[in-house]
Amino acid sequence: MTVDFDIVKFLNTAGPIYLLVIITFALIYAIGRPKGRK
């Protein structure tokens, strides 16, 4: 049960951060792609 609680706590903590990283990476890729193509 302690392990499950740690996993849930980890997901609750890292979830938003992981999502934010994906969004940031997607924005950088979308913005940087046209410039890098030139």
N, C-alpha and C positions, 0 to 999 in steps of 0.2 A: 504494500500500500504506500509505503514511503517513496518507492521508486515511481509509482504511478503519479503521486502528488508532485514529485520533482519534474516529471515529464510534462504534466499539465502546466506547472508554473513556468517551465522553460518555453512551452508553446505560447503561453499568454504573454511572456516577456519578449521572445524573439519573433513572434508572429508579425506584429506591426513593423518591427525593424526590418524583417526579411521582405515584407511587402514594399516598404519604402525603398529598399535597395533595388528591388526589381523595377519599380516605377522610375527611379532615378536613372538606372542603367538604360531603360527603354527610351527615356527622354534624351539622354546623351547620345544613344545610338541613332535615334531619329533625327536629331539636330546635326550630329557630326557626319552622318552618311553623305548628304549632299555636298558638304564642304570637302570631305575627303575624296569625293568622286572627281572634283575639279583638279 
